[in-house]
Amino acid sequence: MEAAEHKRRLAWQCRRGLKEVDLVVNGWLDGHFDNASADDQALFASLLEEQDADLFEWFTERSRPGDETVATFIDRMLRDLGKPV
């Protein structure tokens, strides 16, 4: 799949309906996805498969994902967006 098409599909998946989640996923997609490593791009895509309630909890730091790789990536996303972790 062409990179632009892949990003367009991810942008559609970023439409979540919870403001806090939308701000993080759309902000990271718009500001950091293009320059991210292939591994981080894949992690981001897999993160969009998670439930909105879980993303909300993780992005607001009320809980942490059980997978340390995902937790570290979320920490990095939040730092990239200017939120101290």
DAFEN-V459267 format. One record per run of one state. SS is the DSSP state (A for helix, B for strand, O for the rest). FROM is the first residue (numbers start at 1). TO is the last residue. If there is no record, write none. Layout:
# DAFEN-V459267
ss=SS from=FROM to=TO
ss=SS from=FROM to=TO
This chain:
# DAFEN-V459267
ss=O from=1 to=2
ss=A from=3 to=13
ss=O from=14 to=18
ss=A from=19 to=31
ss=O from=32 to=37
ss=A from=38 to=47
ss=O from=48 to=51
ss=A from=52 to=59
ss=O from=60 to=67
ss=A from=68 to=80
ss=O from=81 to=85
